[in-house]
Amino acid sequence: MRKRALMSQEDFAKALNVSVGTINRWENAKTKPNITAMKKIKAFCEESNIPFDEIEAAWIAQKE
């Protein structure tokens, strides 16, 4: 979704109020966003008109 919004990791991190390292770990599948981060991601998607359904479904599937 970051690339879809044409954002750098730095800009995306600022938008979500997380570190660049956090974004990097998410993108490299080293860690997954927690529920607080997912709420921020959902708000970002809504503001950027990016569908959130697939992102949410993938996150739920990874948590099970």
ABEGO torsion letter per residue (X at the ends): XAAAAGBBAAAAAAAAGBBAAAAAAAAAGABBBBAAAAAAAAAAAAAAGBBAAAAAAAAAAAAX
